[in-house]
């Protein structure tokens, strides 16, 4: 089954987890390589502590990116500040992103010191377990090159769902992407979209929804991945001792990165 899926969804074979949950670190690495992205601004919300199941921590720890973290939980926000502030180039916000009002993404980004624009906004990762699709729809003034959007599990991949409290289905996320001029290129439980003006740079640029969308059983396999997919392990990587080893290595890595930042 997995071999067949990788034939139709070619970026899945690059899945690997360093800090991510569903093989996302490796897929981002491959997409960035093909798109020629090696720097810029990246954003993740909810970013939790900036490490656990993060789609941006691997990039942040390289020291090559400016990172915006947004987290509503005050305790995890404090942990993020302790870990990252003064060690990497980052902004960390303790707030709940809203679809309208003061804390929309457009308003938050307008206050950033990074002067976000189409050229320097490399990636946004949206994972808030509620109105993920609606939040992306509400982003009007900024067009990141790559969008990673968590999609709802436990549903048919062709279900229409875009709610305030039960997430967005991969089908509905794909419909949003069409309206916003993005293309779905991979799905791991997180949907990966590339801005249409950049898609021609990819080695696989003509993938269909049917090629890419995966069911929950595949997501389960991706969560077991360390460095290659399919995985030779039976346990979920993000709950394993291997994950904790990489977490501990991060702190020494950030110490080295901070020397360059300062």
N, C-alpha and C positions, 0 to 999 in steps of 0.2 A: 504493500500500500504506500509506504513512505517513498520508495523508489519511484513509483508512478507520479506521486505528487511533485517530487523534485524535478521531474521531466517537464511538467507544465508550469511550475512555479520555480524558476531557476535560482532565484536569490535565496531560497531556503537552504541550499547546500552550504551557504556561507554562515549559517547560524552558529553563534557561539555566545556563551555567557561569561562575562567577567564580573559585572555587577547587575546586569539585566536579568529578567525573569524568563523570557521566552525566546532566547537566542538573538535578541535585538542588537546586542553590541556588535556581533559579527556582520549583521546585515547593514547596519549603519556604516560600519567600516568599509564595506564593499561599495555601497552607494556613494559615499564620500570620495572614494578612490576614483570611481568612474566619472563623477561630477567635477572632479578637480577641487574639492573642498578640503582645505587643511588648516583653516583658521576661521575667525568670525564669531558671531554671537550665537549662543545656544540657550534655550530656555526649557525648563521642566516644571510642571505643576500637575497634581500635588507632588512635590519633590520629597516628602517625608523627611528623613534625616540627610538627604542628599546622596545616600549610598545604597540603602536597601532597595533592591529591585529597580534601580535607577537606570534609565536609558541614556543619561548624559554623564554620569560619574566617570566613565572610562575616558570620555573626551576631556572633561574638566581636569582630571588628574594628569593629563599630558602637558598642561601648561600652555597649550596653543590656542585656547578659546577663552572668550569672555562669557561667563555663565550667569544667567538669571534664574534663581530658584524662588518658587512661590509655594508656601505651605501654610495652611490654616491652623494646624495644630501648634500651639505655642511651645510645647515641650520639644517637639521635633524641630521646630524653627530654631530654638536655642541650641540644640545639638548641632544643627547645620552650621550655625555661626561659629561655634567652638571648633568645629572640624575644618572649615574652609576659609573664614575671614582672615585676611593677612597672609594666607598661604597661596591662594590663587586669585585671579582677577574675577571678582564676582559681586553680584548684588543679590541680597536675600531678603525677601518680603514675607511678613507674617500677616496674611490676609486671605480671605475667601474670594476667589474670582467670581464675578457676577456677570450675568447676561446683559444687564442694563444697570445704570447707576454709576457710582463713583469708582467702583473696582472692576470695571470691564478691562479686558486685555488692552484695548486701544488706549485707555487712560493710564494704565500702569506703564505701558511701554513708552508713552509720551514723556514720562518723567525719568526715564532711564538715562544714565550718563553715556550710554553707548551709541546714541544717535542711530537707532535702528533704521535700516533701509533695505531695499531689495538685494543689494550687493553684499551686505555684511551679515544679514540675518540668515544663518545657515540652517538652523533646525529648531523646531518646537515639538516638545513631547507633552501630550495632554492625557492625564490619568487621574481623574477625580471621582470615578465610580458613581457618577450621577448624570450630570447634563453635559457630558463631554462633547457630543455633537453640536449641541446648541451653543456652547462656548466658542467652538471653532467658527460656526456660522456668524457669531457676533463680532468676530475679528475682521474689521473692514479696512483698516489703514496700514496693515503690515502683511507682507507676503513672504514668509520664510521659504527657503529653497526646498526643504524637506519637512513634512509634517508626519509625526507619529501619533496616532490616535487610538487609545484603548477602545476595543469594541466589546459588546456584551456577549457573555458566554451563556450557554444553556438555551440557545435559540437556533432555529433554522437559519442558515446563512443568507437566505433570501427573504427573511422576515423584514418587514418595514417597522423600524423602531427608532425613535429619536425623542427621548423623554427627559424630564427634569430630574428624575430620581432612579431610573433603571437603565441608563446608558444609551448607547447607540449601536445598532446592528451594523455589521460590515456592509450589508446591502445599502442601508440608509447613509452610512458614511461615504460610500462610493457615490451616491447621488449628490451629496453635498459637494464632494470634490469636483464633480462635473460643473456645478454652478460656480465654483470658485477657481476654475481653470487649473486643476491638478489632475494627476493620473495615478491610479492605484497600481503599485508595482510589486507589493509583497504583503502577506498577511500572516501574522504569527499568533493571533489573538490581539495583537496591535496591528492596525492598518498603516502601511507606509505609502505616503503620497509624495510625488515629486512635481514641482511646478512645471506647467506645460512648456514654458519657454526653455526648459533645461532637459526635458525628457529625451530629446534626440541624442544627448551625450551618452545615454545608457546603452549597454550592449544588448539589453532586452527591453525594447521600448513599445512593443505592440502586444502586450499581454492583455487578455480579457479578464473580466470579473471571474468567470468560471475557471480560468487558469489559476488564479491567485488565491481566492477565498478558501480557507481551510476550516474543517470542523473541529469540535472540542477535543477529540481524541488525538489529533495532530498537535494541538496546543499542549496537551499533557506530555507528549514526547519531547517537545521543544523545551519544556521546563526541566528535563533531565540532562540537557546538553551541557557539557563543559566546553571543549574546544572543537568538536565535530558533530555533525548531524547526519544520520541518526546517532543516538547516544548509546554507548556501551554500558551505561549505568542504569539502575532501576529506581534510584531515589531522586527527588526533586533537588536540583543543584542549589537553589536559593535557601534551602533548609538544611544543607549538608555542612560538614566540617570543612570541605574544600572551599565553600563560599566564605566561611569565617577566616580561613587562611588568607584569601585575597583581600578581605576587609582589613586584616591586620597589616598586610603589605602596603595598603593604601596610605597609612599614616606616615610610614617612612618615605614613601614616594612624595607625599605632599610637603614633607620637610625639605626635600631636595628642590622641588618646584618653587617653594617659597623663597629660596635663595636667589632665584632668577627674577621673581616678582619684585622683591625688595631691592 
